Amino acid sequence: MFVKSTMKPKHETIYVETTTSLEETLEKLTENNIDGVPVLKGDEYIGTVTYNRIYKAFFESGKEKDDFLKNTAAGDIAARQDLFIDEDEVFENTLLLVKDSPIVPVLNENKKFIGILTRADVLDQFQSAFGMRKSGVRIAFASSEAEGRIAKLAKIAKQFHENIISLVTFDESGRNVRRIVMKIEKNENIDRFVSKLEQNGFKILDIKED
């Protein structure tokens, strides 16, 4: 999955121009219940303004609050111009970026602003990947890194008519072992399915219904 397929496009994004006053910027943050907005100059991404950035700039300015908010533009305090992601980047790379910022601007190949990913967007997609929106049975197991193990797993699941909600694998560095977490719909085959997995070398670590 790529960033461009999950981002919020520019026409759906709350943003401000470089000349927008901080008073208006703060109003947009409050009215839309968001933590930050991208600052643009046309289609050029200048940086991001957040609540914390506004408060920090205010305390550093030494000005009266009203004067500061009315006469300081978003472009004057915009930060993190280097924090953005390319539209063709793989989605997984957004996880580390949202750790440090509530929004991640998305730029095209010409470095023009085309949208954003929010921290909520990223977490929502990872929830979907782990099948957290649908009830079922989550099975955690370990397997050797032998070729064709996932294909074997899929074959067994098909044999027992299991409906796979999600499938995530984790690399155990240096141990030639892969941990796998599979979530399936609950049915009467679960015990026989698990037994078949064990017979084929999949070591069951945990089974939990949620």
N, C-alpha and C positions, 0 to 999 in steps of 0.2 A: 504494500500500500504506500502511496506517495502523498506528500504534503498537499499537493494541489487538489487531491480528491477529498480532503477533509477540512480544508481551511474555510474560513468565513470570508467571502469576497468583499472587495472594497465597498460596493454599494450597500452592503449589510453591516459595515463596520462603523463604529463610533470613533471618529478621529477629529483632530483639530489642525488648523493651519499654524504656520510659524508666527503669524501676527495675532492669533487669538489670545485675548488677555487671560491671565491665570484665573481671574474672577469667573469668566465664562467657562474655562476649562474645568474648574472646580465644580461648577453647576452641572456640567455634563457628567462628571464622575458620580456626583451624588444622585442626580435624577435617574441615571441608568444603572445604578448600583454596581459599578465596576471599579477596579482598582487602578487601572491605567489606560492611557490612550496613546496611539501613535501620533506623532507630530509630522505633518507633511508640508512640503512646498511644491504644490502641483502634484506630480506623481513621484516626487523624490522623498524618500524616507529620511527625516532629519534626526529622529530619536524618539524617546518615549518619556511621557510625563506621568508620574504616579502621585498618589497622596503623599507618600514619604518624600518624594523628590521636591514637591511644593513646600512641605513643612521645613525641610532642610534648607532650601534656598531662602525661605523667609527668615529663619533664624540667623542665617549668615549675612543677610542683607542689611540688617540694622534699621530697616524702615518700619514705619507704621503699617499695620496689617492692611487697611483699606488702600493706602497708597501703593503698597507692594502688589496687591492682587489686581488693582485696576491698571497700573502702569508698567507691569512686567508681562511680556509676551511668552507664550509657551515655547517659542523657539529660543528664547534667552536662557532657558534652564533645561531644555531637552537633553536627555542623557542616553547612554547605551546605544549609540548609533551603530556600533559594531555587532549588536545583538539582533540577528535576523536569520532567516533560513530560506534556502532556495526552493522554489515551487516543485522542483523535480527531486528533492531530497527524500530519502525514505523516512517514513513517519516515525520510526523508532528513535531517530536522532533528536526528536523534539523533547523527549523526556528529561534529559539533563538541562535543556534550555529553560523549561518552565520552572525548574527548581529555584532559579534565581530571578524570575520575572513573571508577572501575571499574564503577560501577553508576549507572543513572538511574531513580529512582522514577517510577512512572506513577500519576497521579491522575485521578479522574473529574471530571465537571462540578461536583460538590459539593465538590471538593478533598479527597476521601477516597482513601486509599491503596488501590490495587487490584492492584499488581504491580510488577515491575521489568524493565528491559532491562539486560543486562550488556554489557560491552565485547566479550566473546566472541560474544554473540548478534548484535550489530551487525555485527561483522566477518564473521560467518558469512553473514549475509544479503547483504552486499555481494559476498562471494565467489560466492554463488549468482547474483547479478545479472550478474556478469561471466563466468558459465559455467565457473568454475574447477574444478568437481567432475567435469567430463566432458571426455574427450579430443576433440579436433577440430582444425579449422583456423581460426586467428584472422586476419581481414583488417581492416587499418586503412586507411581512405580518407577523402578530403575531398570535400565537395560544396558547391555554392552553397546559399544559404538560400532558394532558389526554392520556391514553394508546390508541394506534391505530391511532393517528392523521396523521402520515406520510402515513400509509396505506390508510387512507381515502383520503388524498391528491392525492395519486397515482391513486386511483379509479376514482376520478373526472377527473384527467388529461386524463386517458384512455377513459372515457366517451366522452370527447370532442376531442379525437384524437390529443392531444397536444404532440409535440415532445420535450421532456425535454432535454435541452442542459447541464444544470448544476443545482444542488440543494445543498445548503449549509445551515446549521442550526446553530444558536447561542443561547447559554443558557443565560437567564436573571436571574442572581443569586438572590435567595431569593424572586422572584416574581411569581414562578410557571408558567412562560410564556416562550415560545420559539419563537425567531425571525427566520424567514425562508426567504431565498432569492432564488427564482426559476427563471431560465432563459429558455424561450421557443422560438421556432421558431414563427415568426410572421404569423398569419393567420386571417381569417375572424371571428373566434370564440372568439376572445379575450374578448369582452365585456360580452358575455354570460358566458364565463369561469370564469371571475372575479366575476360576479354576483352570480354564483353557489358557489364559494368559500365563499363569504360573507354569503350566506344563510346557510352554514355549519359551521359558527362560526370562519372563518378565517378573521381577521381584516386587511384590506389592508392598508399599510403604504405608499407605493410609487409604481408607475409604470413608467418605462422609457424604451424607445426604444434605442438600441445602436448597 
